[in-house]
Amino acid sequence: VLVLVGSRSRLKGNYGFPSLSVFLQVNLGSHQYLFTIDVDPSKMPCLCLRHDVDALVWQPRPDRPGDIPDPTQAGDVSVPTGYVQASKRDKKFATCSPDFSYATLCECLRRVFIYCQPSPVETILFNRKQGRQVGQVAKQQVASLDCDKPILGFRASNERLFILTSSTLFVLKVKQN
């Protein structure tokens, strides 16, 4: 259960909230927390929650508590992030790009998994089992870093992925402009 409290007096100051009353309570029991992402620095970080096999990005808006949607009504990341994260036992970090065009996660050492949103194909493709034409394809990539040191930091921009070890900053170009 996510509870947003009307005061932060435990943090030495009430930050404009005069009372200790709960002003919003949301049940997240059926939605596994995956990660947070800063989409807009002027707003609170978005929560990414598992929803079936996909992930939902939920933007808390404490300035308008009545307008906060239920997590099931949030925007869809549309890559199988929830399903994939459940299968990765050595996962250390997970995030997505601020424009939600790809989701990514990395293991403790070396491997980085990138899952891109579906994009239109330029040629005619058919699904062999169903016989239907396919209009878009989602790409998945695995990058193996040339380093045996633990990954200490992990951040995604719209075009690049930054991976930090104790001796190297790796920059992977994910999208072409």
C-alpha positions as CSV (number, residue, x, y, z in Angstrom):
1,V,0.0,0.0,0.0
2,L,1.3,3.4,-1.0
3,V,0.4,6.1,1.6
4,L,1.2,9.7,0.9
5,V,1.4,11.5,4.2
6,G,0.4,15.2,4.6
7,S,3.5,16.1,6.6
8,R,7.1,15.3,6.6
9,S,7.7,16.2,10.2
10,R,9.9,13.1,10.6
11,L,12.3,14.9,8.2
12,K,12.6,18.0,10.4
13,G,10.1,20.4,8.9
14,N,6.6,20.2,7.5
15,Y,7.4,21.5,4.0
16,G,4.1,23.3,3.7
17,F,1.9,20.5,5.0
18,P,0.3,21.5,8.3
19,S,-1.2,18.2,9.4
20,L,-0.2,14.6,9.8
21,S,-3.3,13.3,8.0
22,V,-3.3,10.8,5.1
23,F,-4.5,12.5,2.0
24,L,-4.3,9.6,-0.4
25,Q,-4.0,5.8,0.0
26,V,-3.6,3.5,-3.0
27,N,-3.5,-0.3,-2.9
28,L,-0.5,-1.6,-4.9
29,G,-0.8,-5.1,-3.6
30,S,-1.2,-6.7,-7.0
31,H,1.3,-4.4,-8.8
32,Q,5.0,-5.2,-8.2
33,Y,7.2,-2.2,-8.0
34,L,9.9,-2.3,-10.7
35,F,11.8,1.0,-10.7
36,T,11.4,4.8,-10.6
37,I,12.3,7.3,-13.3
38,D,12.7,11.0,-13.4
39,V,10.9,12.1,-16.5
40,D,10.5,15.8,-15.6
41,P,12.8,17.3,-13.0
42,S,10.1,19.7,-11.8
43,K,7.8,16.8,-10.9
44,M,8.0,13.8,-8.6
45,P,9.7,10.7,-10.1
46,C,7.4,8.3,-11.9
47,L,6.8,4.8,-10.5
48,C,7.0,1.9,-12.8
49,L,4.8,-1.0,-11.7
50,R,4.3,-4.4,-13.2
51,H,1.0,-5.0,-14.8
52,D,0.5,-8.5,-16.2
53,V,3.6,-9.0,-18.5
54,D,4.0,-5.3,-19.2
55,A,4.9,-2.3,-17.1
56,L,2.9,0.8,-16.2
57,V,4.4,4.2,-15.5
58,W,2.5,6.1,-12.8
59,Q,3.0,9.8,-12.2
60,P,2.2,10.8,-8.6
61,R,0.9,14.4,-8.5
62,P,0.7,15.5,-4.8
63,D,-0.4,19.0,-5.9
64,R,-3.6,17.5,-7.2
65,P,-4.3,14.4,-5.0
66,G,-7.8,14.0,-6.4
67,D,-6.4,13.6,-9.9
68,I,-4.0,10.7,-9.2
69,P,-5.2,7.8,-11.2
70,D,-5.3,4.2,-10.1
71,P,-2.2,2.4,-11.3
72,T,-4.2,0.2,-13.6
73,Q,-5.2,3.4,-15.5
74,A,-1.6,4.7,-16.0
75,G,0.4,4.8,-19.2
76,D,1.7,1.5,-20.7
77,V,5.4,1.1,-21.4
78,S,4.5,-1.6,-23.9
79,V,7.5,-3.8,-23.5
80,P,7.5,-7.0,-21.5
81,T,9.4,-5.4,-18.7
82,G,7.4,-7.1,-15.9
83,Y,7.8,-10.5,-17.4
84,V,11.5,-10.1,-18.2
85,Q,12.4,-8.7,-14.8
86,A,10.8,-11.7,-13.1
87,S,13.1,-14.0,-15.0
88,K,16.4,-12.1,-14.3
89,R,17.8,-13.3,-11.0
90,D,21.1,-11.3,-11.2
91,K,19.3,-8.0,-12.0
92,K,20.9,-5.0,-10.3
93,F,19.4,-1.9,-12.0
94,A,16.3,-1.3,-14.1
95,T,15.1,1.9,-15.9
96,C,13.6,3.2,-19.1
97,S,14.3,6.2,-21.3
98,P,12.4,9.4,-20.4
99,D,10.5,9.2,-23.6
100,F,9.5,5.6,-22.8
101,S,11.0,4.3,-26.2
102,Y,13.0,1.6,-24.5
103,A,13.3,-0.2,-21.2
104,T,16.5,-1.6,-19.9
105,L,18.0,-3.6,-17.1
106,C,21.5,-4.8,-16.1
107,E,23.0,-7.6,-14.1
108,C,25.6,-7.2,-11.4
109,L,28.4,-7.9,-13.8
110,R,28.8,-7.3,-17.5
111,R,25.4,-7.8,-19.2
112,V,22.8,-5.2,-20.2
113,F,19.4,-6.0,-21.7
114,I,17.6,-3.4,-23.9
115,Y,14.0,-3.8,-24.9
116,C,12.7,-1.3,-27.5
117,Q,9.1,-0.3,-28.2
118,P,7.6,-1.8,-31.3
119,S,8.4,0.2,-34.5
120,P,6.9,-0.1,-38.0
121,V,8.7,-2.4,-40.4
122,E,9.6,-1.2,-43.9
123,T,9.1,-4.5,-45.6
124,I,6.3,-7.0,-45.6
125,L,6.5,-9.5,-42.8
126,F,4.2,-12.4,-42.0
127,N,3.8,-14.4,-38.8
128,R,4.4,-18.0,-39.9
129,K,2.1,-19.6,-37.3
130,Q,-0.9,-17.3,-37.7
131,G,-0.4,-16.3,-41.4
132,R,-1.1,-12.6,-40.6
133,Q,0.9,-9.7,-41.8
134,V,3.0,-8.1,-39.1
135,G,3.1,-4.2,-39.1
136,Q,5.6,-3.6,-36.3
137,V,8.5,-5.4,-34.5
138,A,10.0,-4.8,-31.1
139,K,13.7,-5.3,-30.9
140,Q,15.6,-6.7,-28.0
141,Q,19.4,-6.4,-27.5
142,V,22.0,-7.8,-25.1
143,A,25.2,-5.8,-24.6
144,S,28.1,-7.5,-22.9
145,L,30.5,-5.1,-21.4
146,D,34.3,-5.6,-21.8
147,C,34.8,-5.4,-18.0
148,D,34.7,-7.8,-15.1
149,K,34.0,-5.2,-12.4
150,P,30.6,-4.7,-10.7
151,I,28.2,-2.2,-12.2
152,L,27.8,0.7,-9.8
153,G,25.5,3.1,-11.7
154,F,23.0,2.9,-14.5
155,R,21.1,5.7,-16.2
156,A,19.2,6.1,-19.5
157,S,18.6,9.1,-21.7
158,N,16.4,9.1,-24.8
159,E,19.3,8.1,-27.1
160,R,22.0,6.7,-24.8
161,L,22.6,4.4,-21.9
162,F,25.2,5.2,-19.3
163,I,26.8,2.3,-17.2
164,L,29.3,3.1,-14.5
165,T,31.9,0.7,-13.0
166,S,34.7,1.6,-10.6
167,S,37.1,2.3,-13.5
168,T,35.0,2.9,-16.6
169,L,31.9,4.9,-17.8
170,F,30.4,3.0,-20.7
171,V,28.1,4.9,-23.0
172,L,25.9,2.8,-25.3
173,K,24.1,4.5,-28.2
174,V,20.6,2.9,-28.2
175,K,18.9,5.0,-30.9
176,Q,19.9,6.7,-34.1
177,N,18.8,10.2,-34.8
